[in-house]
Amino acid sequence: MDHKHQCVALNDGYFIPVLGFGTSVPDKVPKSEVIKATKLAIEAGFRHIDSAYVYQVEEEVGLAIRSKIADGTVKREDIFYTSKLWSTFHKPDLVQPSLEQSLKKLQLDYVDLFLIHFPLPLQSGMSLLPKDEQGKAISEAVDLCDTWEAMEKCKDAGLTKSIGVSNFNCQHLEMILNKTGLKYKPVCNQVECHPFLNQRKLLDFCKSKDIVLVAYGAVGSTRDRWTDQNTPILLDDPVLGSLAKKHKRTPALIALRYQLQRGVVALVKSFNEKRIKENMQVFEFQLTPEDMKILDDLNRNVRYYPVVDVFYGHPNYPYFDEC
Ligand SMILES: NC(=O)c1ccc[n+]([C@@H]2O[C@H](COP(=O)([O-])OP(=O)(O)OC[C@H]3O[C@@H](n4cnc5c(N)ncnc54)[C@H](OP(=O)(O)O)[C@@H]3O)[C@@H](O)[C@H]2O)c1
């Protein structure tokens, strides 16, 4: 890993760059856009790339990464690549084959981080989103601890450097941490986090367990069909706007910088060249303790991704509690 790029230590001895590039493709955007955007992101200086099996873009993202390795911009070890286990592959015997499928699409030998995408096992089979007649996702009774053991085996097999979780609440994390015979702790928990949902309790809990919190939706989400449209637009917030003015930056940069200064790794997706470059400016300024307090006070438990329509009613639905 190129240490010019700011990283934080994970509990297994590896390092994660504190700014990551999101690769989920919004509705109506052609998948090919992700190739161009990922190349631009690497050229702009991003070294952490966040993706997932279910985004169905790992072929494209892999192509972009390999082309930037081939042209000498980066080496494989400079890139920190994250993939995620989709919910229909929670059965222990499906975990490693699913990661192998991702690696085949990526045409890489290993990923840096492999996460359980949601603590919500779904019926395994052909469909990525198996639904009943009411349109609700069909859950499957798989113990998260059994899935975690299969994740540990992926690390031992060298297919991933680190393993972690995503969208877990404190109870789900406790379940893994208290598992009999736990071999590796999750290195991180990737969750929605921004000034309107600052996850203070979950962050404190994760810090107390040496688990890094990784923020998605950090600049207010893509606001596509997976998000709640009845939510205020983060980047239109006047307080963010006035801090942006004060620092001669943009609201997006204030929102990203906020996470870095509270010890949170921030992801940001942009497929726009100007904004990709702009987001790298997060390393060029600092917020004062007073600014941080003002931003903390913006918390209002606005969740852009409640995924209620699909997951509400699942026995493991994670978003009832603050932690
Ligand atoms: N683990 C999970 O369950 C989960 C869930 C959601 C997302 N994620 C990950 O997190 C990544 C980021 O999340 P996200 O895409 O929902 O939300 P996000 O990064 O908060 O927001 C992305 C939106 O902000 C815009 N944007 C980016 N930089 C900007 C800037 N400097 N100024 C103004 N607008 C800016 C982008 O538009 P342009 O493209 O037009 O710039 C895009 O519409 C995803 O791509 C994915 O990798 C993970």
The ligand as a Gaussian input file, in Angstrom:
#p B3LYP/6-31G(d) Opt

LIG

0 1
 N      -23.015000      -1.512000       2.246000
 C      -24.128000      -1.051000       1.730000
 O      -25.222000      -1.576000       1.974000
 C      -24.074000       0.155000       0.824000
 C      -25.242000       0.864000       0.544000
 C      -25.158000       2.002000      -0.269000
 C      -23.927000       2.395000      -0.789000
 N      -22.797000       1.649000      -0.519000
 C      -21.482000       2.035000      -1.094000
 O      -21.227000       3.388000      -0.811000
 C      -21.029000       4.107000      -2.036000
 C      -21.512000       5.532000      -1.871000
 O      -22.882000       5.567000      -1.499000
 P      -23.965000       6.305000      -2.369000
 O      -23.549000       6.163000      -3.782000
 O      -25.306000       5.885000      -2.048000
 O      -23.955000       7.759000      -1.797000
 P      -23.018000       9.039000      -1.763000
 O      -21.609000       8.755000      -2.093000
 O      -23.377000       9.659000      -0.472000
 O      -23.701000       9.983000      -2.868000
 C      -23.510000       9.834000      -4.202000
 C      -24.196000      10.998000      -4.917000
 O      -23.557000      12.222000      -4.556000
 C      -23.125000      12.902000      -5.717000
 N      -21.817000      13.506000      -5.422000
 C      -20.626000      12.908000      -5.225000
 N      -19.641000      13.790000      -4.954000
 C      -20.250000      15.001000      -4.968000
 C      -19.775000      16.327000      -4.778000
 N      -18.504000      16.582000      -4.518000
 N      -20.672000      17.349000      -4.872000
 C      -21.973000      17.120000      -5.151000
 N      -22.485000      15.883000      -5.340000
 C      -21.626000      14.839000      -5.251000
 C      -23.054000      11.867000      -6.820000
 O      -23.415000      12.417000      -8.070000
 P      -22.410000      12.415000      -9.354000
 O      -22.096000      10.960000      -9.653000
 O      -23.252000      13.052000     -10.410000
 O      -21.222000      13.226000      -8.944000
 C      -24.108000      10.839000      -6.390000
 O      -25.376000      11.134000      -6.910000
 C      -21.777000       3.279000      -3.072000
 O      -21.375000       3.544000      -4.391000
 C      -21.411000       1.890000      -2.610000
 O      -20.093000       1.557000      -3.038000
 C      -22.863000       0.571000       0.289000

